[in-house]
């Protein structure tokens, strides 16, 4: 999700907030940072990331070295699922974000972190946006889920329900797990682009891992500056798409408004708990 920081597009941006990527302006150091991050995650993710993500990772292996050229990347994605990647100068307003997503345009920052920020950057950069998100856009079911999400976001804007929809995005697109025959796998961009959380989400004893339930997810608070203490596990991407397109969200929002939010790390009645976490990290343990 995004934060509405400006009302009008900044100077140099189009009316839809897009800007040229300016691939030629990346420095050798920029490309070297991308290559370092890419190599580290590509080595770590087999056996941890979902099959869909690992298949989609091939769309990032393009003809140019370093940071992908969005034009070339969009050509490959368009042929697979009809999506394209467009550059934006930073965070964009919610309605702009949803409008792009509903029309199969994924917005991505066109800057990359510094070498001293390899392990953490608060604002999403091109590595998070492209390495984290774009491989999943090559999966037809997940690509359709994001379209449905964008359409739902445009409707939710008028229902004062963005808080609940943001939680759905957070616990699926950013920090989702999926059950595969070989075991739990990661697919959320916030996990697959993080060297530390790629291991923490699957291997640490601290977090709860809970079967996905739409209402439960939209009631659950999340943390933006640390590892998650709840991860929600979908049975498949087809199931995630199906529950999204078959649910009437308006009465669901009304039902949620009448209930208390669920705190980070909390287990509630009805949870399908796959792994009951120790919550040790929440008390200050640093994972190895």
Protein Blocks (a to p, Z undefined) as FASTA:
>chain_A
ZZdfbfbdcehiafkopacfklmlpcfklmmmmmmmmmmmmmmmgokacfklmmmmmmmm
cfbehjadfklmmmmmmmmnopacdddfbdcdfklmmmmmmnopacddfbdcdfklmmoc
fbacfklmmmmmmmmmmpmklmmmmmmmmmmmmmmmmnopmmmmmmmmmmmmmmcccddf
kbccdfbfklmmpmklmmmmmmpmkbccddddfklmmmpccdfkbccfbdcddfbfklmm
mmmmmpcfklmmmmmmmpccddehiacehiacfbdceklmmnopacZZ
